[in-house]
Amino acid sequence: MPVRIGLTLLTILLTAGAIPAQAPALSEDQIRELLRRVADADLKNDHKQRDYTFTERQEEHKLDRKGNVKSTESKTYEVMELYGSQVRRLVAKDDQPLSGDAAKKEDDRLQKIVDKRARESGADREKREARESKEHEQDRQFVREVADAYDFHMVGVESLDGRDTYVIDAEPRPGYQPHLKDARILPKFRFRAWIDKDESEWKKLDIQCIDTVSFGLVLARIHKGSRIVIEQTRVNDEVWLPLHIAVKVDARVALLKEFNFDEDVTFRDYKKFRTDTKVTPVGEVIEPH
């Protein structure tokens, strides 16, 4: 998932525990309207994220059939926005900086992207940006459909990182017919959401796959029990951005190869950032403006 698309796809989707209510319960209609506001706010966050550079660390654990860890691998990326597109530069593997040759190869790869964007005509750039805007709007409409696809129950109010959040459980609504093609997966998931009371932003999502989900022409399946937890944080008192993603997936591709893994992704060092067409080598500091 580019990160944002990945986050939007999963912004829908739990498990319960009892949290005492500390405020009047929201009705289902109020919850649906709240989720629509969250979807609109998420699109604004996506645009604001383009002003930031940050570090993303991915750690993957491959598991055997009993759930024991067979191997661990981590990759760390520097993420930035160049010419209207998000790009990622690999800077470390298994928490060790890339060697000189590997770092140069990665820098060269990124510079090619920058050079290609620099040569892009105005008309081609407008077409690309229009296509990307259309995709973002489709993501927003997908999230807004969540408001209609589920039955909601307010569990209570909980403080996370010093902020009060509405805690809401969602179960697929029986007989619901999705309006969007991509929304056909919604009945396969349940979720719990923590939504910031003051700003109508989602703070945390706990998503659980409750039935097999199939994707694509080359049949890929995610099995029941797969789970993802996503957390966001407020940055610079102006935007909500990813903080942590924990994924546990039991999947099969083409009915042949099984994948059973855990993945932990962390995001840090958010800085407002503007860059020119020159990509600095790994190890040099990119100064925020």
Secondary structure, DSSP 8 states (H G I E B T S, - for coil): --HHHHHHHTTT----------S----HHHHHHHHHHHHHHHHHHHHHHTTEEEEEEEEEEEE-TTS-EEEEEEEEEEEEEETTEEEEEEEEETTEE--HHHHHHHHHHHHHHHHHHHH--HHHHHHHHHHHHHHHHHHHHHHHHHHHHEEEEEEEEEEETTEEEEEEEEEE-TT---SSGGGGGGGGEEEEEEEETTT--EEEEEEEE-S-EEETTTTEEE-TT-EEEEEEEEETTTEEEEEEEEEEEEEEETTTEEEEEEEEEEEEEEEE----S----TTS-----
